[in-house]
Amino acid sequence: MIRRLRFRSLALIFLSSGLFPGCGDDDGVEPELITIADFEGSWNCTSFIATSTADPQIQFNLVLLGGALSATVETDGSFVGSVTYPDPETLQPVTEQVSGVFSLVSQTEVRIEFDTEIPPILENDIVEFTLLGNTLTLHDDTSVFDFDFDGEYELVGVARRFAASRNLEV
């Protein structure tokens, strides 16, 4: 009888602890939600690659071609910066000033609205993002790009990575 009670008690403790593994967390702190102010800082593009959806071997690598993209983002999501890219006809670098606004769509998506678009490099879009410390990654699979500049655009995936120069509160 005592053995049966001990077994039932142990079984009850085991089952009750196993039935509710996701309730609460160890430190009682909920994860903080990302706000648009978390994008504040000076950002430099370290990688900008457009990859053909039809043929992943076909890519446009802005940084590898001598291009650059940088922006300073304010706490309200507004930004100013510059983009340098090779002119399609002369391959000489062209630098243009950019400005616009970031706005959160969700905790994984951000809307980018440029005051002036520079197709196909910078276009208004909603993109997936990851923000980890001083690294911001933007990705979308709904952009189009003209790889050989013949006027025919094809669907691409675009991955962009930025490094920030900013002080993070710990």
FENHUPE-V205998 format. One record per backbone hydrogen bond with DSSP energy under -1.0 kcal/mol. CO is the residue of the C=O (numbers start at 1). NH is the residue of the N-H. E is the energy in kcal/mol with one decimal. If there is no record, write none. Layout:
co & nh & e
CO & NH & E
CO & NH & E
This chain:
co & nh & e
1 & 5 & -2.2
2 & 6 & -2.7
3 & 7 & -2.4
4 & 8 & -2.6
5 & 9 & -2.9
6 & 10 & -2.7
7 & 11 & -2.8
8 & 12 & -2.8
9 & 13 & -2.5
10 & 14 & -2.7
11 & 15 & -2.9
12 & 16 & -2.6
13 & 17 & -2.0
14 & 18 & -1.8
15 & 19 & -2.0
35 & 38 & -1.6
36 & 39 & -1.7
37 & 40 & -1.6
41 & 73 & -3.1
42 & 165 & -2.6
43 & 71 & -2.3
44 & 163 & -2.6
47 & 161 & -2.8
48 & 62 & -2.0
49 & 159 & -2.5
50 & 60 & -2.4
51 & 157 & -2.6
55 & 58 & -2.7
58 & 52 & -2.7
60 & 50 & -2.6
61 & 65 & -1.7
62 & 67 & -2.8
63 & 66 & -1.8
68 & 84 & -3.1
69 & 45 & -3.1
70 & 82 & -1.9
71 & 43 & -3.5
72 & 80 & -1.6
73 & 41 & -2.2
74 & 77 & -2.1
77 & 102 & -2.5
78 & 74 & -3.0
79 & 100 & -1.9
80 & 72 & -3.1
81 & 98 & -2.5
82 & 70 & -2.4
83 & 96 & -2.7
84 & 68 & -2.1
85 & 94 & -2.7
87 & 91 & -2.6
92 & 87 & -2.9
94 & 85 & -2.3
96 & 83 & -2.5
98 & 81 & -2.4
99 & 115 & -3.1
100 & 79 & -2.4
101 & 113 & -2.4
103 & 111 & -3.6
108 & 129 & -2.3
109 & 105 & -2.4
109 & 106 & -1.9
110 & 127 & -2.6
111 & 103 & -1.9
112 & 125 & -1.9
113 & 101 & -2.3
118 & 121 & -1.1
118 & 122 & -2.6
122 & 118 & -2.8
125 & 112 & -3.2
127 & 110 & -2.6
128 & 139 & -2.5
130 & 137 & -2.6
132 & 135 & -1.7
134 & 164 & -2.3
135 & 132 & -2.5
136 & 162 & -3.0
137 & 130 & -2.0
138 & 160 & -3.0
139 & 128 & -2.7
140 & 158 & -3.0
143 & 156 & -2.8
145 & 154 & -2.3
154 & 145 & -2.2
155 & 53 & -2.3
157 & 51 & -3.1
158 & 140 & -1.8
159 & 49 & -2.7
160 & 138 & -2.8
161 & 46 & -3.0
161 & 47 & -1.5
162 & 136 & -2.2
163 & 44 & -2.7
